Amino acid sequence: MTDEALWAVGRGTGITALAFLTISVALGIATRSGRPLQALPRFAVADVHRFAALAATLLVALHITLLFLDPYAQLRLVDFVVPFLGAYRPLWQGLGTLAVDLLVVIIISSLLRQRLGLRAFRVVHWLTYALWPVALAHALGNGTDAYRGWFLAFAGCCALTVAAALVWRLRPNFAEYADARLSGRA
């Protein structure tokens, strides 16, 4: 594969990973609502959420592998673990490293869900609320397509999707809140 192809596929996998991460976050919020989405029952929403999370994770792994092999990106092994040390745009690259670090913690907690218990799993899973904006900031700051109209529209759609899910979650009739209100009356 040529250097140009590595760079193009590396960028493409990062953008696609952001799309799947956005879907995963939005559906993760929807899964917790206890309500079906249109024609999908709750278990189907949870299954699509897990698939999107797995796809995002695999695409992130491919993204960093391809960019590690690309001489233009100048990534070192330490750049995958320790944020803000990179040679190219260290702040924005560091945000990508931070997002990967958070992703690893979330993946480990998901794999150990049964051993951690539901409460610990949920606490760690809340890191997703930090992971997603950090990944978006990385894409906007480090991406070579960040200032192109199509990418700004894409990033805007991702932001609107997650914002809409958050607004939906914060509504008073959200299942967790409704249950808490009902149990408080007893």
Secondary structure by P-SEA (a helix, b strand, c coil): ccaaaaaaaaaaaaaaaaaaaaaaaaaaaaaacccccccccaaaaaaaaaaaaaaaaaaaaaaaaaaaacccccccccccccccccccaaaaaaaaaaaaaaaaaaaaaaaacccccaaaaaaaacaaaaaaaaaaaaaaccccccccaaaaaaaaaaaaaaaaaaaaaaccccaaaaaaaaaaac
